[in-house]
Amino acid sequence: MHVAPSEGQPRDVAGAVIDMLFPLGQESRIPIAAITGTNGKTTTSRMLGHIMKASGKIVGMTSTDGVYVDGKLSVKGDMTGPKSAQMVLRDPTVDFAVMETARGGLVRSGLGFRHSDVAACLNVSGDHLGLGGIETVEQLAVVKRIVIERATKTAVLNADDINCLKMADYADVGSIFYVTINPNHTLVKEHIRAGGQAIVLEQGMSGDMLTIYDNGMHMPVLWSHVIPATLEGKAVHNVQNAMFAAAMAYSFGVDLDNIRHGLRTFDTTYFQAPGRMNVFDEHPFKVILVFPT
């Protein structure tokens, strides 16, 4: 009745409401981080969510444990598919989304969002084959590549995994951010010399240092052994997870001090990372609880 009234001047009432809700020139979508891979997705998602929460964000996160909003469990269960992603994106309190994206949801229903700002592929291995006609690691890599293809700003890739490296050819992003625990990685060194972004585990006399390279800058982040989740640097898989979380947080403009604080305060307790390298020292013996992946 406003657009085409039977009498009087038409008025675009809906347009005025939309202009109020989404002012011209301002962001109308919250930042989205998408994380895929065979192993390490949940821990990396938790690490990144913890860093962003420490940076003042209200984080919505999907994971194999459930949907979390601002650190509180909203829906319990394996929530790594498109429906759980939409739960987070519909929540008006959330201003940063961390989406753990597993191959099951991708095969059945695709992504739950049109695109992400920053996407990461941690690794591709033969642990989870046999679903939806995916019988080889190469086929699995094609499925997980969807997450990288839908990133718009940065693709964070494991340079130590050939299947992840190949995804760079399909990424339509502003920058490729490589992650490697090999400081002598030839491709990564060339990428750094060309001004590209990378996070490298550099060996030193006092231990291994997570180091970010960006446009010729060399920025030490912190020693791997001071990150509680790495068990003094011995849990190499969690060192890699921390590197991915740091790279993604940096890609969203988080300053290094907040990244350091986030990683140093993310531990292996059941409260912060249930089922993932939980260490219990309350007994005469040490117990390490690891949920099977």
N, C-alpha and C positions, 0 to 999 in steps of 0.2 A: 504493500500500500504506500510505501515511501518512495519507491523508485518510479512507479507508474500509477499515481493516484487518479481516481476518477475526476477529482477536482483539486485545483491548487497547484503549487510549484513542487516538482519532485525533489527529493533530498536523499543523498547517499549516506544514510544513517550507518549502515554496516561499515562503510569505508572509514568513517570517523572513528568508530570503535577500534578497527584494526590499526589505524594510524596511532591511536593512543597506546594500544598494547605493544606495537612494534614500530617505534619511531624510526623515521628515515635515517639511514646511515649507522644505526646501532645494531649490534649482534642480536639476532633473534633465535639462534640455536646455541645450546651449551656445548662446550668442547667434549669430544668423544675420543677416548683411547681404546683401540681394539687390539687384543692380544690373542694370538693363536700359536700353534706348535703342537708337538706330540707330548712333551714333558715340560713341567715347570710353569705352566700357565697360571695355576691358582696362586702359587707363591709370588710370582712376578706381579700379578694383579693386586695382591694384598700389599706388597711392598710399594707399588705405585700409589695405591689408594691411601696408604699411610703417609707417604710423602706429601700428597696433595692435601690431605686433611690437616697435616702439620703446617701447611702453607695457607690455611684459612678457608679451604673449599669444603662445601657440603657434598660429599662423594656418594654417588650411587654406583654399586658394583654388582656385577653378575659373576657367579663362580660355581664350581661343582658342589659347593656346600649350600648355596642358596643366594638369594638377593639381599644385599646389605644396603642400607641407607644411613649415612652418617655413623657408620660403625655398628649399627644395630641390625640384627637379622630380621628381615621383613617376611621372606618366604623361604622355608627350608626345603632342601632337595637339590638335585642336579639341575642348576638353572643357567645353562650356558647356551641356550638356543634363542631364537628370535622373539618368542613370547616374553621371556624374562628381560630381554633388552628393552622391549617396549614398556614393561612395567617401570623400569628405571626412568625412561625418557618421558613417561606420563606424569612422574612425580614432580609437582611444582616446587618442592623444596630443594631438589638436586640442582647444583650448578656445575658439576663435573662428573662425567660418566666414564667408568672403567669397565669395558666389556670383555670378559673372558669368552672366547668364541671357539667352540669345539667342532670337530668334523661332523658329529652326529646331526646337530642342528643345521649345519650348512648343507648336508646331503638331503635332509628331509624338507627343509623349508627356506633355506638361504639365510641371508642376514636379516636382522631385525631393524636395520637402519639403512638409509640410503648411502651414506658415506661416513667415514671417520676423519678426524684431523690427523692423528698419528696412529700408525698401525705397526705391529711387530710380529715377526715370525721367529720363534725361539729355536726351533729345530724340526726336522722331519725324520722319523724313524719308523720301523716296522712294528711298533707295539700295538697299534690299533687298526689292524687291517681286517677285511672281511665284512664290512658294513656297506650296504647300498651299492654293491658291485665294485667297491674299491679293494683291489687285491694286491696292488704293488705300491712300493714307496713312491714311485714316480706319479702314479695316479693320485695318491694321497697329497703329494705336493701341489698338484693342480687344484685340488679342492681348497687347501689352505691358502693358496695364492689369491683366492677371491678376496680375502681380507686385505691383502696388500694392494690389490688392484683398486679397491674402493677407498683408499686413503687419498687425501688431498694435499696434505702439507709435508709429512715426513714418513718414510718407510724405514723402520729399524730392523736390520737383517743380521743374522748370524753368519759372519764371514767364514767361520770354521765348518759350515755345513754347506756342501755344494748345492743341495736342493733349495736352500734359502738364498744362496748367492744368485741362482738363476732367476729368482723372482724380481731382481732389480730391472730386468729387461721389460717387465710388464707393469712397473710402477709409474704412474703418472703423477709425480709429486715434485715439490720444490727441491727436496734434498733426500739423498740416501744416507742413512746413519748406520755405519757398520759397527759390529760388536765382535771383538776377538780376544781370546786369552793368549794368542801368539804374537808377541811384540815384533816378530820378524815376518809377519804376513806380507807377502809381496804386493798383492792387490791393494790391501789396506794402506800400506806405505805410499803407494802411488796415488791413492785416493786422497790421503792427507796432504801430500805435496801439491796436489791440484786444488787445495783449499777446501776439500770435503770434510764431512763430519765423521768422527769415529770415537769409540771408547775402547781403550786398549788396557790390558792388564800388564803393566810394566814391572819388571823385576828390579829390585833394589836391595841394598845391604840390610835394610830394616824390614824387608818383606815385599809383598806385591802391592802395587799402587794402581787403583782405578784412575785412569787418566783420560780426559776428554780432549779431543782435537777439533777445532772449528775455525775455518778460514785462517789457517796459519797460527792460531793461538794454541798453546799447550797449557792445559789446566788440570793439575792434580786434584782429585776429588777426595779420596781417603784410602787408607790401607785396608786391604781385604780382611786382615785378621782382627780389625776393630769393629767389624760388622757382626753382631751377635749371631745372626742366622747362618753364618758361614762356619761356625765352630772353630774359630781362630784361623780361618782360611783353609781349613782341611776339607770342608764340604764344597768342592769345586763347582758342583751344579748350582749351589746357592750363590756362589761368587758370580756366576754367569747371570743368574736371575737378578741379582742386585745391579749388575752392569746394564741389563735391559731396562730395569726400572729407572736407573739414573739417566740413561739416554732418553727415555720417553719424557721424563719430567723436565729435563733440559730443553727438549723440543717444544715444550709448552711454556717455556720462558721462566721456569722456576730457578731461582738463584742457587748457587752452589752451596751456600750455608744451609738453606732449607733441605737440599738434597742430602747433605751430610747428616743433618740432624735426624731426618727421616730414617735413613739407613742405620744409624747408630742406635736408634730407639726401637727398631723392629727386631724382636727376638724370636726364639724358638719355643716360647711357652705355648701351652694349649690354648690360652686366651687369645693370643694374636694369630697363631697359625695352627689351628687344630688339625692333628693328623699328619703334619708335615715337619719331620725332624724334631719332634718334641722331646726334650731331655728332662728326665725326672731324677733329681738328686736326693730325694727325701728318704731313700732306703740305703741299706749298707752297700748296695750295688747301684750302678747307673743303669737307667732304662731309657732307650731311645725308641720312640714310637713313630713309625712311618706308615702312612696310609698307602696301600698298593695302588699303582697307577695303571 
